[in-house]
């Protein structure tokens, strides 16, 4: 027979204590993420003040995340579109 604590811990088939633990972990990581995002903004501000083109840096970061085949495919598509639009 289930104890009152077991019944409270599992409401509607949901393990409330496990759910609470997961939510709290996500909240801590979200807080860390906000801090890291602030650090990244600071680095971009530093780059901009040093004369670097931040938009170009963001493009480079995006491209570096892609594998070589996807990057090559994107470059071909962009070049095809540029030629089609004659610019």
C-alpha positions, 0 to 999 in steps of 0.5 A: 500500500502506498504511503501518503508521501508516495502519493504526494510525490507521484500526482497523476502519474507524474513523479513530482520530485523528479520533475521539480529536480529537472526544472531546477536544473534547467533554471540553473543552466538558463541562469548560467546561459544568460551570464555566458551570453553577456560575456559573448556580448562583451567580447563582440563589443570589444571586437567592434571597438578594435575595428572588427566587423561584428556581422562578419564575425557572426557569419564566420562563427555560423559557418564554422559550426557547419560541416564542410559539405553543408558549408560548400552547398550553402556557398553554391546556393548563395552564388547561384542566387547572386548570379540569378539576381545579377549582383 
